[in-house]
Amino acid sequence: MSRNKLFFFMLVFFCVFVIAWASYGMIVGEKEGEPYQVSVIVNDSNNDRWIALRQGLEQAAKDYHVDLNYVSTGKLESYEEEHALLQRELENGAEGIIIQMVSDEPETLDLTGAFMQVAVVLLESDGGLEDSHAVVGSDNEEIGRAMADAIIRDFQGTLAGKKIGILSGGSSGLAMRQRNQGLTEALQEQDALIAWDISHIDGLLDEQKEQIAWMSLADIIIALDNDGTERMIDVIQAGGDESSDCALYGVGGSEKAVYYLDKGVIRTLVVPNEFKMGYQSMEAIANQLQHQTGQLEDYQVDYLVINKDNMYDKKNQKLLFPIVQ
Amino acid sequence: MKKRFENFYRKLLSCFQAYRKPQSIQVTISISFTIVSTICMATLGISLYNSFVNTVEHTMSQSGEQILDQTAINLETYLRSMRRISDAMYYSVIKDKNLARDTLDEEMNLLYEANKGNLISIACYTNSGELVAAAPVATEKEHIDVVHQEWFEEAVGQMENIHFSTPHVQNLFDEVNFRYYWVVSLSQAVELTRNGNSTLGVLLVDMNYSSIEQLLNKANMDNSSDYVYLMDSDGEIIYHPKQKLLYMDLYEENSLAAANYEDGSRQEQFRGEKRLVTVKTVGYTGWKLVSVVPMKGLGGGLSDMRLVMILFVSLAMLMTIILNQLISARIAKPLQRLNESVKELETGNMNPDIYLGGSLEVEHLGRTLQSTVAQLRQLMSDIVVEQEEKRKSEMDALQSQINPHFLYNTLDSIVWMIEGERYEDAVFMITQLASLFRISLSRGKTIISVEDEMKHAKNYMNIQKIRYKNIFSIVFLIDENVLNCCTVKLIVQPLLENAIYYGVEYMDGDGEIEVKGYRRGRDVYLEVRDNGLGMPEETVRELLNEKNQNGRGRKRGSGVGLLNVHNRIRLRFGAPYGLEIESQPDEGTTVRIHLPYISYETENVALLEEGRFRQIKEGEHHVKE
């Protein structure tokens, strides 16, 4: 074949290639792919504390064209229940899972095997599954320390002689432990007396008298999650004047918690930015599904330390009172 | 840098020079057409695309402005109605009331009920922040510091104006169901009258932010990437479709820059993205509605157009390339075929198949070439004939040289015999002479068989032997297979003559002359060898030299000579045929005639007579193949 013929065929081939490419681009460009299915499993999904998270998830799902399935769950008592839910979602064709680990006990949820086939993001903590999946959540130890700092500030830098009760129960055991660790480390530096430290509050309402007794023993009560905070609000409200001297500090961002912060029942509320947690987790999983990126990376979300005085600040009110769009 | 540029320039130049080498017509036409058409189509495509982009941009800009105008009208209507509520409350209710004895509750509730779809609350405060009245009736929060809230400060700060706040969470009343409302506060300073004493107060109308949001959501209904947002005159966002993300620092908006834009459209670059931004200021509030159309979003539709353009240009290019090939082939092919005809002519084929076809010009060229070749052929044929004529006349001239000398000598010998009364010898001599002349004449033919040539030689030698009284002996050793071979006539006799005159005539001993004829492959050799005086090598070399025409053949004998024979053979058969001479002084001389083997057949003889030895040779060649 002469050089000129070769040149001619190359030109023709180039033109045919460009035509094919442009046609393909036009055909594919017109079709928008099916949205990816992403399921979100959190403990007690209808709890108010998840409103911001859910908003974040929905906003990201809308922005990234993802079909969000926010799984309706009750209170998950064990990892088996959570496992069953997970299994069901996978069978229903979920391509991505955002999950809050209920337990970090040795018999924790098995996220290997079939679960490795889908993109997984863990909320709040890794549940003991180190390095296996991306975690989107706040730095729990840092939250604990921030809480301690707020308490120390409120008590003019000294906690000597103050009795402290810590409630770090509920779900997400590891996250609670981390918060507790950060908190207690910071408090111990202040020679504070930790009167009690309860990891589980289940059935607590049935023993209200006992709780009041606890409160009478504690000057400061610290609840390290939203459930605990709300429960303690109820306990304090039920306690009447007897509990009025008790200073409540909590972690959480539910409307109830914010309301009682406004009412002055809670002195300080540490609010993890759960909208961001929801948005970032969905964004990460959507990016991985849509662009086939490699291993997802952990992402830390910020938190706010809110008290009655600063809760209406421009920045804080934007986080505390979500605009439903 | 300069050196690098020079190197690049040199490379480019050498590249061009390489392409400046002569190319075939088809390649030249095809490449030129392709380049020109590609440039034209690319220019056309780009121009069309740019024109389309401009049109789309213009349309989008207009559409953005229309949406903005419509939204601004809706928003202004809404805000006006809110102002009217405030004005109605102030001018129709508060101004007429003596707050020492009257309350505002009834009228305020009526106004609230009439507009509660758009309102969260209406409230009136004294300048010390004490609540005068509120609708709907609600419990005021304990220890609330109204005076330092932004809306209050603004109302008191500029009493003559109605103030619109940016969206914020209402912090006035206690909602038992944990509800908090996002509101835009409309506040103005009012005059409160108590028993004729006027005091300053602040009237607050908290508009439901959702109403503004819904109003603006209508402008952001479609799923395209363009959107409308609202900000105050300082660039603080009031509404944005991604407001929550903005609050969380998950999204950014160029509102601070847009706050300084004049009303109208302009392009801006934000976060590496080109956007078409249209700004419209909302009356009274100073708020600005901003429509943003990302060029990439615009490009969503444009990318399809781009693909269509690329497809169109590529298709056109493909067609042009193929069309160029066909046209250039159509133009160049006849020329190429004509060129091939010329090449065939160059190889020596005087009867080439000249192509006649293609365009009129090429056909004309073909015809001209055809007639030129015909003329050339005719001319060459004429030259051949002319040469043949010339050759014939030369042959005739050469052959005619034989007769007078020899005849004179022989007749002289016969006369001498008759005078000596040797009648028998005279009769033999005359008989031999007659035979010799018969063969010499050969009815005018030039080509005879070797057999006849030998007979002629023998006749001659018989005559010469008598003349020379047998002072030499002659032997003929002719192979049978050469007798039937063609030869130019009278070529052996001159050699014999030379052998006698220069070889054996003056030698002391018995002269011996030997005539041999044999065949070697496709060649025939006739040798005349004598044992006479011989010659030195220099003499041998000069014998066949044209420049030495005064050779030994000219002095005596028939006067024909070796050169004569050599030329006659060469004229007929060409090189390498002719004479070869070997001689040693006192040893003798051998003259060898080299001829091609051509069987003595009528057809061959006829061809040789016409001087077409080449044709015989080619014929043999073809047969051999």
HADDOCK unambig.tbl for C-alpha pairs under 7 A between the chains (distance, minus, plus):
assign (segid A and resid 4 and name CA) (segid B and resid 27 and name CA) 6.90 0.50 0.50
assign (segid A and resid 12 and name CA) (segid B and resid 318 and name CA) 6.14 0.50 0.50
assign (segid A and resid 15 and name CA) (segid B and resid 314 and name CA) 5.48 0.50 0.50
assign (segid A and resid 15 and name CA) (segid B and resid 318 and name CA) 5.83 0.50 0.50
assign (segid A and resid 18 and name CA) (segid B and resid 314 and name CA) 6.62 0.50 0.50
assign (segid A and resid 19 and name CA) (segid B and resid 311 and name CA) 5.32 0.50 0.50
assign (segid A and resid 19 and name CA) (segid B and resid 314 and name CA) 6.08 0.50 0.50
assign (segid A and resid 19 and name CA) (segid B and resid 315 and name CA) 6.79 0.50 0.50
assign (segid A and resid 22 and name CA) (segid B and resid 307 and name CA) 5.35 0.50 0.50
assign (segid A and resid 22 and name CA) (segid B and resid 310 and name CA) 6.77 0.50 0.50
assign (segid A and resid 22 and name CA) (segid B and resid 311 and name CA) 5.75 0.50 0.50
assign (segid A and resid 26 and name CA) (segid B and resid 304 and name CA) 6.26 0.50 0.50
assign (segid A and resid 26 and name CA) (segid B and resid 307 and name CA) 6.69 0.50 0.50
assign (segid A and resid 255 and name CA) (segid B and resid 178 and name CA) 5.95 0.50 0.50
assign (segid A and resid 256 and name CA) (segid B and resid 178 and name CA) 5.93 0.50 0.50
assign (segid A and resid 259 and name CA) (segid B and resid 178 and name CA) 5.53 0.50 0.50
assign (segid A and resid 276 and name CA) (segid B and resid 248 and name CA) 6.81 0.50 0.50
assign (segid A and resid 317 and name CA) (segid B and resid 169 and name CA) 6.83 0.50 0.50
assign (segid A and resid 318 and name CA) (segid B and resid 247 and name CA) 6.22 0.50 0.50
assign (segid A and resid 323 and name CA) (segid B and resid 244 and name CA) 6.76 0.50 0.50
